[in-house]
Amino acid sequence: MPSNDEAHEQGLQASSPTFDGPSVNFQISFKGKTTPMTLPLASTILDLKQTLDSTLHLPPTHQKLLSKGRQLADTDPVSPLAGTKLMLLGTQPSAIADINSHKLTGPRNRSPYARKLPAARSASATPDSNYTFHRLVPLPHLPQVERARELLDRLVHDRGIIAIMKKYKWSVGALVEMDPAEHTYVDRKTLGLNRNQGEVIELRIRTDDYGGFRHYPCTKPPLSVSGKC
């Protein structure tokens, strides 16, 4: 049985039929994979989204298509995009519903995030037991889950972040991986979110196309980042 990523790739390939009339060829990059696409010359971005929905089960309202960093509108024609590569961002409704179902709803000492922090590797990198992130939550539906967990763990054991947490006496229920597709806009992208006054911190650690992870210094909270990312 193919994996989710293999199924997505096969779906993209199946969604690009051959047309007898004038057509336009371009590429779609989705979750680190690039696939050629062909559509009738008169098609719009909405037509493309509907084609992708038929195979990826990703509704048009959950899709964002970017061309050279610009988000494409549903009414935009595809003809000017001939020979280019488009970035598809999106998360299936079932995955979003699963994430929402695990949001913290009760007191912090009853957090539904069951994964506890691993033991510290050295005394010099040991978080304060009171002022730290008490759970790590990588997104289970994205690739390289363990790599994502390792990056979150590295942040928790970062000496600079440990010092900041102790200085301001911050105790955070969960450090959660942010899905880039849900927080990427035409003119900006959200790097982190503070939910319910510090009960959950969401942090962007992946690249926008899901193909890898952001440079480590750029994943740190703003107070511990210096320079441009």
C-alpha angles and dihedrals in degrees: 000000000000121000121246091261092049090048090051091050092048089047092054091050091049091049093063107075126174118260128206095212131057112314141177126228126207140139133258121210113201127166094341097314126106120208131178117242134195127195135166111278093244094055124122131212089261089057088052092050091050090051091051091047091057091062107022096040087229110138116227089244089061094050130091119187117196129193115192089337095311120116111233120228121229091245095052114113118239095218095088088054095066111139095008133114120241124201116224117204121184147121124218115248091240091058093048091049090051091052092047091050089061097052115127111263105160139048116312094251088061098051113159089218099102100183110100124203115273118244115279115258095220138013091242091061099043115127118226107263091230103037107049145077106289100197137030118215119183114181107263097206095059125082124263095028094170091052089053090049090051091054092050089048091050090054092050091051095042108125093219093052091045089055092049093048091051094044094054095031093236118175112184123190097213141001104215130191112241121226105233092211092064096052107035118109136177095260103021147014129218113239098186144000132208110209125195095355097304101326089118130017116196116200131190107231101153131075116254094255094050088239096121146332132290121255106280099241088054092057095060121102112270094257091063099041122096126184129010126310 
